[in-house]
Every structure is written in structure tokens, then in C-alpha cells.
Amino acid sequence: MSAAALPELRELDALVDAAGGLLTRRVPAEVVVGHHRLPLTVLTLGNPDRNVPAVGIFGGVHGLERIGTEVVIAFLRALTMRLRWDGGLHRQLESLRLVFMPIVNPGGMLLATRANPNGVDLMRNAPVDARGPVPFMVGGHRRSNRLPWFRGPAGAPMEAESAVLCQVVADELLTRDFSIAIDCHSGFGVRDRLWFPYAHSAEPIACLAEFHALRQILDESQPHHRYIVEPQSAQYLAHGDLWDHLHLQSLRDPSRLFMPLTLEMGSWGWVRKNPRQLFSRHGIFNPLIEHRRERVLRRHMTLLDFAMRAAASHARWRPTGAARAEHEREARRHWFAPPALPGR
């Protein structure tokens, strides 16, 4: 393996060593880029029993968005250091499973491209077609892998990186009664957003009430957070979204609940504060000034900790009966009601 090719891979090696056997690593596949063999690394922590809930945390789906990987690694580093002294964390992990895939697209990261080394945008690579018009190019296309947002050839299997992510989710999350996934990205807008499915359809997701309840406890427990929680379809539709694909798979067993979220960090705000970043490929998607990078890492640590607590205590906030029906009504009003006409 060419862990030396990426500093992020070296840091993962160091974290595994520091965890003293509590953090388990496996490499289901490798990506070859030139003379480098880059591992697709999966790290797990906590109780492997299928009867406990799980949280999956992912980053680096787009190789240019290194800040997503940095957020995942920073959170993983904090957990690893806390394992040395935090009895409360050890007790929490007795009733929770954590799954990390910090660098889904190491080849793209090495090459400094959004796509993987085959020119495929992994977040447009799933076998799901949008049920409405998508933005030109941005919504995914099959024209050429020399153009951004390429979905891959029609009828081709998913790319190795996409397939591994989907298999990890299927094995570790979809086999449990409750699970949350957070996929860390950057690059859309000024505000940080938490997107939930669907990207391929403007129809409400089946577990809309649960997403509304999750948003409510986020608002109540973190009243000053800056996240806009919304379905991705509120912004645009897209072909091939991996989380749409995985959520549709999860519906095969309606007794289980899988709640995927995409953290879309508002990188336009970093550019607005430092316009020189426009002249750097990395600067469009990552905070280049150190104090801003540190602020980003601090802000999202709280979100990932919230996800752990929400999963471990899901029975206390998941709505049922009349409460669920009320959450469904409020969610449809908040996210899907048509805009009011002028003068109304």
C-alpha cells in the first residue's frame, strides 16, 4: 500500500496505532494510481452486535474536497484520544457502533480531482435516474469522463469506490434497526446545509417525520447551530446519488430505519472572505487560512457528536402514533408546501 502518498492515510495509520486495538481497520479494496496502491480504508469502533444502532461517517467522496476528510479524521482523532481516559465514551460505545470511511476517493485526492481516477463523479455513479429535469451537466451526464459530473458509462457496474461504500453501508448500517450516516462535503453556497434524500425526486421521503423529529432535537439541543436542514431536492435534482440508492435499498425492510445526511459545507463563504482562493483549485472547496480551517473543524465536531447521541438514544425521540402524524404534517408544510403567492 502507498500510505505515504497521502498524509491523510499516514494519519489514519497513526490513529489505529494510538487506539491500542479498540479501533479496527480493514481494507476491502485498493485503487491503483500510477505506481501507488491506495487503500479504501474502513475503520470501526464500538459494539459490533447487530442489535445496537450505528453511525457511519464518510468523507472524501470528491477528491478536491479535502476538508470533508479532515473533519472526519479530526473527529476520529478526538475519539481516539478520549478512549484513553473517558469512561463515559466507553459506556456509550457499549450500546453503539461507529463506522468510518474517511477517504472514499483516495485516487481523486491524490490527483486533486473531483472525480475518481477513471473520471467518474462517485456522487453521480449510483443506478438511480432523476424523475425530473436536472441542471445541465451538474445533475450528472454520460457524455465524457473528460467533463465534470460524469456518471460513468450506461450499464457499467459502479466504480470500485462507490461499490465499497455501498457494501460497507449494507453490511454495517442497513442490518440494524436504526442507523444514521453523515457524508461530509463542501462546495455549495454560503451556509452549511444538512441534506437528506431525495436528490433524484422532489417527492417526500418515506421517513420524513423522522427527519423532522431529528431536526427538532438538533434545534433544541444546539439552539445556535447554523445548519439549514432540507431535502436536497429543495436545491436541485441529480442523477446517480449514492444516498438515494442506499435509502431505496433500506426500504426493503420497513422495520428498520436508515437516515442518511449529507453535510454540505458552505465553501462560498470562505471564498467571499478570502477572494484569492478563487485562484487555487483547492481554495474553491477548502478553507486555506488556518484559523478558518480550525473553526470549521471545531464547528462540525459538535454535529458528529450529536449524531452519536441521537443514534444511541433514538428510542427517546423517534415519533410514533399521533406524534409521528403531526411531525409528518409539519414536515410537509415546512419543506414541501408551495410558496405563498405575493399579497397573500
KOLVEX-155355 format. One record per residue (C-alpha): residue number from 1; residue in one letter; x, y, z. Coordinates in steps of 0.1 Angstrom, whole numbers, plus 5000, padded with zeros to 4 digits. Example, Ala and Ser with C-alpha at 12.3 -4.5 7.8 and 13.67 -1.06 7.14 Angstrom:
BEGIN
   resi   resn      u      v      w
      1      A   5123   4955   5078
      2      S   5137   4989   5071
//
This chain:
BEGIN
   resi   resn      u      v      w
      1      M   5000   5000   5000
      2      S   5012   5035   4993
      3      A   5000   5052   5025
      4      A   5030   5076   5022
      5      A   5013   5091   4990
      6      L   4987   5109   5011
      7      P   4993   5125   5046
      8      E   4957   5116   5055
      9      L   4965   5079   5051
     10      R   4995   5083   5073
     11      E   4974   5099   5099
     12      L   4949   5070   5098
     13      D   4978   5046   5104
     14      A   4988   5066   5134
     15      L   4953   5067   5148
     16      V   4949   5029   5145
     17      D   4982   5025   5164
     18      A   4972   5050   5191
     19      A   4938   5033   5197
     20      G   4955   5002   5210
     21      G   4933   4976   5194
     22      L   4900   4994   5201
     23      L   4898   5008   5165
     24      T   4896   4981   5139
     25      R   4908   4987   5103
     26      R   4901   4967   5072
     27      V   4908   4974   5035
     28      P   4882   4958   5012
     29      A   4898   4971   4981
     30      E   4926   4993   4967
     31      V   4928   5019   4939
     32      V   4958   5019   4917
     33      V   4971   5053   4905
     34      G   5004   5050   4887
     35      H   5028   5032   4910
     36      H   5006   5039   4940
     37      R   4982   5014   4955
     38      L   4958   5034   4976
     39      P   4937   5016   5003
     40      L   4900   5021   5006
     41      T   4901   5021   5044
     42      V   4872   5013   5067
     43      L   4875   5018   5105
     44      T   4851   5006   5131
     45      L   4847   5013   5168
     46      G   4823   5002   5194
     47      N   4799   4973   5198
     48      P   4796   4951   5167
     49      D   4764   4935   5179
     50      R   4737   4940   5152
     51      N   4711   4948   5179
     52      V   4727   4982   5187
     53      P   4723   5013   5165
     54      A   4751   5026   5143
     55      V   4765   5058   5129
     56      G   4785   5059   5097
     57      I   4807   5089   5089
     58      F   4822   5093   5055
     59      G   4844   5118   5037
     60      G   4865   5124   5006
     61      V   4839   5112   4981
     62      H   4852   5141   4959
     63      G   4889   5143   4958
     64      L   4892   5181   4958
     65      E   4871   5184   4990
     66      R   4898   5176   5015
     67      I   4881   5195   5043
     68      G   4854   5167   5044
     69      T   4881   5141   5051
     70      E   4898   5165   5076
     71      V   4865   5168   5095
     72      V   4861   5130   5097
     73      I   4897   5125   5108
     74      A   4896   5153   5134
     75      F   4865   5137   5150
     76      L   4881   5102   5148
     77      R   4913   5117   5164
     78      A   4893   5132   5192
     79      L   4875   5099   5199
     80      T   4908   5080   5199
     81      M   4924   5104   5225
     82      R   4892   5103   5246
     83      L   4894   5065   5247
     84      R   4924   5068   5270
     85      W   4905   5085   5298
     86      D   4868   5090   5291
     87      G   4847   5063   5309
     88      G   4815   5079   5296
     89      L   4827   5073   5260
     90      H   4835   5037   5267
     91      R   4800   5032   5282
     92      Q   4784   5049   5252
     93      L   4803   5026   5228
     94      E   4789   4996   5246
     95      S   4755   5005   5230
     96      L   4767   5020   5197
     97      R   4786   5010   5166
     98      L   4807   5036   5147
     99      V   4818   5031   5112
    100      F   4843   5055   5094
    101      M   4853   5057   5058
    102      P   4873   5090   5058
    103      I   4888   5088   5023
    104      V   4863   5073   4999
    105      N   4881   5086   4969
    106      P   4919   5085   4976
    107      G   4928   5084   4939
    108      G   4909   5116   4933
    109      M   4925   5132   4963
    110      L   4960   5122   4951
    111      L   4953   5136   4916
    112      A   4935   5167   4930
    113      T   4903   5160   4910
    114      R   4866   5159   4920
    115      A   4862   5126   4902
    116      N   4880   5093   4907
    117      P   4910   5083   4885
    118      N   4885   5070   4859
    119      G   4870   5104   4856
    120      V   4837   5093   4873
    121      D   4819   5115   4899
    122      L   4812   5090   4926
    123      M   4782   5110   4938
    124      R   4766   5106   4903
    125      N   4775   5069   4900
    126      A   4746   5050   4915
    127      P   4719   5034   4893
    128      V   4693   5059   4901
    129      D   4678   5083   4874
    130      A   4662   5116   4884
    131      R   4624   5119   4879
    132      G   4626   5154   4867
    133      P   4649   5178   4849
    134      V   4684   5182   4863
    135      P   4708   5211   4860
    136      F   4728   5209   4828
    137      M   4760   5189   4835
    138      V   4758   5194   4873
    139      G   4730   5169   4877
    140      G   4751   5142   4861
    141      H   4757   5131   4825
    142      R   4772   5103   4803
    143      R   4788   5125   4777
    144      S   4825   5121   4785
    145      N   4848   5114   4815
    146      R   4868   5144   4805
    147      L   4839   5166   4817
    148      P   4830   5171   4854
    149      W   4799   5153   4869
    150      F   4803   5123   4846
    151      R   4781   5094   4858
    152      G   4800   5066   4841
    153      P   4791   5046   4810
    154      A   4755   5035   4808
    155      G   4751   4999   4820
    156      A   4785   4997   4836
    157      P   4789   4985   4872
    158      M   4795   5011   4898
    159      E   4831   5022   4904
    160      A   4851   5003   4929
    161      E   4850   5032   4954
    162      S   4812   5035   4951
    163      A   4807   4998   4954
    164      V   4828   4996   4986
    165      L   4809   5024   5002
    166      C   4776   5008   4994
    167      Q   4788   4974   5007
    168      V   4800   4990   5039
    169      V   4766   5007   5044
    170      A   4748   4975   5035
    171      D   4768   4954   5060
    172      E   4772   4978   5088
    173      L   4742   5001   5088
    174      L   4713   4985   5069
    175      T   4715   4954   5090
    176      R   4705   4974   5121
    177      D   4671   4986   5134
    178      F   4684   5022   5134
    179      S   4713   5039   5117
    180      I   4725   5074   5107
    181      A   4750   5082   5080
    182      I   4768   5116   5076
    183      D   4787   5122   5044
    184      C   4810   5153   5046
    185      H   4813   5175   5015
    186      S   4820   5212   5007
    187      G   4812   5235   4978
    188      F   4776   5246   4978
    189      G   4765   5281   4989
    190      V   4775   5303   5018
    191      R   4756   5284   5046
    192      D   4762   5249   5059
    193      R   4735   5225   5049
    194      L   4724   5191   5060
    195      W   4707   5175   5031
    196      F   4686   5144   5033
    197      P   4671   5124   5004
    198      Y   4659   5126   4978
    199      A   4682   5141   4952
    200      H   4665   5122   4923
    201      S   4629   5131   4932
    202      A   4610   5160   4947
    203      E   4587   5136   4964
    204      P   4589   5134   5002
    205      I   4610   5106   5016
    206      A   4591   5078   5035
    207      C   4607   5087   5068
    208      L   4600   5124   5065
    209      A   4585   5125   5100
    210      E   4617   5111   5115
    211      F   4639   5137   5097
    212      H   4616   5164   5111
    213      A   4619   5150   5146
    214      L   4657   5148   5142
    215      R   4658   5184   5131
    216      Q   4637   5194   5161
    217      I   4661   5178   5186
    218      L   4690   5194   5168
    219      D   4674   5228   5172
    220      E   4665   5222   5208
    221      S   4699   5208   5219
    222      Q   4720   5232   5197
    223      P   4699   5263   5195
    224      H   4726   5284   5179
    225      H   4736   5260   5151
    226      R   4739   5274   5116
    227      Y   4727   5244   5096
    228      I   4700   5245   5070
    229      V   4683   5211   5072
    230      E   4664   5203   5040
    231      P   4658   5177   5013
    232      Q   4685   5180   4985
    233      S   4656   5184   4960
    234      A   4649   5218   4975
    235      Q   4681   5230   4957
    236      Y   4683   5207   4926
    237      L   4677   5172   4913
    238      A   4706   5149   4903
    239      H   4711   5115   4888
    240      G   4730   5087   4905
    241      D   4730   5099   4941
    242      L   4746   5072   4963
    243      W   4725   5080   4994
    244      D   4693   5079   4974
    245      H   4703   5045   4961
    246      L   4711   5032   4996
    247      H   4680   5046   5012
    248      L   4659   5029   4985
    249      Q   4676   4997   4993
    250      S   4669   5002   5030
    251      L   4631   5003   5023
    252      R   4632   4966   5015
    253      D   4629   4961   5053
    254      P   4604   4986   5066
    255      S   4610   4975   5102
    256      R   4644   4993   5101
    257      L   4652   5030   5098
    258      F   4682   5043   5079
    259      M   4687   5081   5079
    260      P   4714   5094   5056
    261      L   4726   5130   5057
    262      T   4750   5149   5036
    263      L   4769   5177   5053
    264      E   4774   5203   5026
    265      M   4798   5229   5040
    266      G   4793   5263   5025
    267      S   4826   5269   5009
    268      W   4814   5301   4991
    269      G   4817   5318   5024
    270      W   4854   5310   5026
    271      V   4859   5324   4992
    272      R   4839   5356   5000
    273      K   4862   5362   5030
    274      N   4894   5354   5010
    275      P   4888   5361   4973
    276      R   4923   5350   4964
    277      Q   4912   5314   4970
    278      L   4894   5316   4936
    279      F   4929   5313   4920
    280      S   4935   5279   4937
    281      R   4918   5247   4927
    282      H   4918   5236   4964
    283      G   4907   5271   4975
    284      I   4873   5268   4959
    285      F   4864   5239   4981
    286      N   4886   5242   5013
    287      P   4894   5269   5038
    288      L   4931   5279   5031
    289      I   4936   5302   5060
    290      E   4945   5282   5091
    291      H   4922   5299   5117
    292      R   4892   5294   5094
    293      R   4901   5257   5089
    294      E   4903   5253   5127
    295      R   4870   5270   5131
    296      V   4854   5246   5106
    297      L   4868   5216   5123
    298      R   4855   5228   5157
    299      R   4820   5236   5145
    300      H   4813   5202   5129
    301      M   4827   5181   5158
    302      T   4796   5191   5177
    303      L   4774   5178   5149
    304      L   4791   5145   5147
    305      D   4789   5141   5185
    306      F   4752   5149   5182
    307      A   4747   5122   5156
    308      M   4762   5097   5180
    309      R   4739   5107   5209
    310      A   4709   5108   5187
    311      A   4715   5073   5174
    312      A   4723   5058   5208
    313      S   4690   5074   5222
    314      H   4668   5071   5191
    315      A   4640   5053   5210
    316      R   4636   5085   5231
    317      W   4629   5109   5202
    318      R   4616   5088   5173
    319      P   4580   5097   5169
    320      T   4552   5072   5170
    321      G   4514   5072   5166
    322      A   4498   5107   5167
    323      A   4532   5124   5173
    324      R   4545   5109   5141
    325      A   4515   5120   5121
    326      E   4520   5156   5135
    327      H   4557   5155   5125
    328      E   4547   5144   5090
    329      R   4522   5173   5087
    330      E   4547   5198   5099
    331      A   4575   5184   5077
    332      R   4553   5186   5046
    333      R   4543   5222   5055
    334      H   4579   5232   5062
    335      W   4597   5215   5033
    336      F   4571   5208   5006
    337      A   4544   5234   5008
    338      P   4542   5256   4977
    339      P   4555   5292   4982
    340      A   4529   5317   4991
    341      L   4516   5340   4963
    342      P   4525   5377   4965
    343      G   4500   5396   4986
    344      R   4487   5365   5004
//
